[in-house]
Amino acid sequence: MSAHILSGITVAKEVKAQVAIDIEALKADGIEVGLATLLVGDDPASHIYVSYKHKDADAVGMNSFDVQLPQDATQADVFAAVDDLNARDDVTGIIVQLPLPDGLDGEAAVERVLPTKDADGLHPFNLGRVILGRPGPLPATPSGVMTILDHYGIETAGKTAVIVGRSFLVGKPMGLLLGAKGVDATVIQAHSRTPDLAAVCATADILITAIGRPGMVDASFVKPGAVVIDVGTTRTDDGLRGDVLFDEVVEIAGAITPVPGGVGPMTRASLLTNTIGLARAQSTDFRT
């Protein structure tokens, strides 16, 4: 029997519908919500991703601002652009589109964003709040995964969750969210140096892959009936491909996210949710 398909598109529609309601409520209180993106260089995939983010913002009635710098921009140029957005009252959330061109420090650019305007949830200050279990913007992709799990009623307490990947974008914060009190999964952080990776993954009740290697995860990695969340997206000549051999794993797993149409739409929806939260916090006190 084929696995249940966990559609991120379906969940994202519900999230965006709520965001639209929240924006109208904030406007009624005199609070404008604005999302700004900073794109550096000519990478086609980055331009596509940024265009999607602005379409999402427009669809929910959120103001959006598209700031672009040329391929030969310097680190100082990037910092100056971020500083300008930090200073703008009409911008409540900022996204620095990664990766930056070679020679530029993407992590430094992310850290330049004020924590109170960090729509990606990747600033060290906000990641620290995740560790401490305090409110604040969550890393967008892990947050999107958690929303998918919640929407489809997937039990996490007492379950073994194996995360393949340990990046600060996905793998590490994903482990924090799944292991948090109230979520209560037992988390195994696997990676390229994990001995017998397939065998470790096959112990998972919830398997999350975020490695960017198309089709690496085959049926041998999957426990029958497991929930498989494919975060990996690689643009190939045949279109977007995930880490998981979907046609093979779908016959073994209990539930699975497709690529495209799985985690990607929820990452973008989480950016909108974070921006709403930042707008609310800026109207009160972010530190509470």
N, C-alpha and C positions, 0 to 999 in steps of 0.2 A: 504493500500500500504506500502510495506517495505521501511525502511529508506535507503538512499544512504550510502554505505559503504566507509568510509574514510580510505584508505589503507596507512599506514605509510611506508610499504615496497615500494610502488610505488614512494612516495615522496622521501624516502631515496636514492633510486637509482639515482634520478636526482641530489640530493645534492652531493652525492659521485662522480658523474660524473664531476660536477663543481670543487669539491675539487681536483680531479686528474689533471684537467687542471691548477688549481692554483699552485699545487705542481711543475709541470713542469716549469711554469713561474718563480717561486721562485728559482728553481734550476738553471735556465738560468741566474739569477742575483747573483748566488753564495750563495744562502741561502738554507741550509738544514733544513728539518722539521722533528722533532722527538717527538714521544709521548711515555711517560713512565707511566707504572702502578705500583703501590705498593700494593701488596696483602699480608695480614697478616692472617695466620691461615688456617684452613682446611674446611671452609664452602663450601659445594659443589656448592651451587647456585652462590656464589661469584666467584669461579673458572670458572664456565660456562660463567658468564657475562664478566669476564676479557678475556677469550679466544675469545669471540665474538669481543671485542674491538680490539684485535690484528689482527684478520682476516679482520676486516674493514680497519685497517691501511694498512695492506699488500695489500689489493685489490686496494687501491688508490695510491700506491707507496710511502707511508709515512713510514719512519723508525720507528720501535717500539721496546721498551725495557720492558721486563717483570722482575720485581724485586719482589721476594717473601721472606717473613720472616716466621718462624715457629709459631705454636700456642702459644708457651710460650715466645714469644718476649716481651720485656719490652717497656714501653713508650720511654725510652731512645734509645732503638734499632730503634723504629719507627722514632723518630726525626733524628737519625743519617742517616737513609736511605733517608729520605726526604732531609736532608742537602746535601747529596752526589748528589742527582738528581738536586737540585737547582744549584749546582756548575758546572754541566756538560754542556759544550757548545753544545753538540750534542742533548740535550734534550730541546725542546721548550715548551712542554706541559706536565703537570704531573697530574695524577689521583690517589688519595688515595681511594681505593675501600672500601666503607662502607657497612655494619657496621664492625667495628673492633671487635676482641674477647672481651669477658667480662673482665672488669678491665682496658681497654685501652680507652683513650679519643679521639674519632674520630674527634670531633670539633677542638681540639687542634692540631691534626695532619693536618687537612685541613688548619688551620691558619699558620702552619709551612711552607707550600708551598709558594714560592714567588708569590705575586699577578701577576707578569708578566709571570708566568708559570702555572697559574691556569686554566687548561683545563675544569674543572667542572664548573667554574664560581661561586664558593661557598665561596671564601675567603671574609671576611667582607669588605675588601677594595673594592672589585669588586661589592659586593652587594650594597655598598654605592654609587658606580657609577651608578648602575641601578636606585636607588632612585633619584639621581641628574640628570638622563637622559644623562649621559656622555658615550662615547664609551668605550668598554671593553668587556671581555668575559661574556656572559649571562649564567645563570643557565641552564644546558643542557636540562633537561626535559621541563621546561616552554618554552624555546626557540624552542624546537621541536614541541610543541603544536602550537605555533604561526606560524611556518612554514607550518604546516598542514592547519591551517585556511586560510592562505594566498594562498596556492597552490590551494585549492578548492573554492576560491573566496567567502568565508563566511564573510559576513558583520559584523563588530563589532561596528561601530559608532552608538551610540544611543541604543544599545542593552543591555539588562540586562544579566550579566554574574554571575552565582552563582558558587563559588568554594567551594567544600566540602573538608576541610583539611587546616591546617595552619602551616605545617612544613616549615623549612627554605630550604628544598630541593625542594619543589614543591609549596605548597599552598601560602605562603607569596610572593615569587617572581612572581608567576603566576598572582596574583592580581595586582602587580606593572606593569607588562607588559600589561595587558588588560586595565588598567586604564590610561596608558600613553597618553600624548598628541599625537594625530594623529591616535591612536587606538580607544580611546574614548568610551569604554564600561563603563556602570555603574556597578560597582563590589560589590557583596555581599560576604563576607567571612564567610561561614558557617562552623560549627564544631560540635563536640559531645555534646556541651552544648547549641546548638541552639534549642529553643523551636519549636516543630512541624516542624522538619527538612524536612519532605516530602513536606509539604505545601510551605515552602520557596523555595525548589528546583523546585517546579512546577511553579514558577514565571519566571524561567530562559528561555531566548532565547538561551543561551549557558550554558550548565551544564557541569562542570568539576569536576570529582570525583577523589580524591587522598587519600584514607583512608585505603586501604589494608584490606577490609572486603568483602570477596567473595560473590557476589550476593546480597549485602545489598540494592542496588538501584533497585527497581522494577518499574512497570509502574506508580504507584501512585506518584513517584518523578518527573515525566517527563511531561512537557507541550507538547501537540500535535504539532508536527512539529519542536520541539527544536533540536538543535545540541548537541549531547552528546559525550563528550570526556572522555574516561575511562583510567585514568592514573594508577589506582590500579592494581598491579599484585601480586598474591599470588600463590606460588608453592604448589599444592595439589597432592594427589595420582592420580587424573584425569588430571594432567597437569596444565598449567598456567590458572588461572581464574582472571577475573577482578572484580571490585566493582559492575558492572552492570549485571543484569539478561538479558543477550543479547537477547535471543530468545523471551523474552516478550517485551523488550523496543524497539527492532528493528521494531516492528509493529506500534509504536506510534511516534517515533522520526522522524525528517526530515533527519537527518544524524547522523552517529555513527561510532566511531572507534572500531574495534574488539580487543580482547585479546586472543591470541597473534596477532601480525601483525599490531598493531596500533601505539601507542605512543612509544613503546620500540625501534623499529628500528630508529625512529627519535631522540631519546635521544642519541643513539650512533653516528648518523650522526652529531648531534650538537657538540659532542666532537671533531670530526674531523674539523668542521668549526671553532670552538674556537681555536684549535691548529694552524690552518692557520693564523687566526687573530693575535695570539700571536707571531708567527714567523715574521709577517710583522712589528708588533709593536716593537719587540726586535731589528729590523734592523733600527728603527728610534728612536722615543721617546714615550714610553708608556703613558706618562702624557699628551700628546697633545690631 
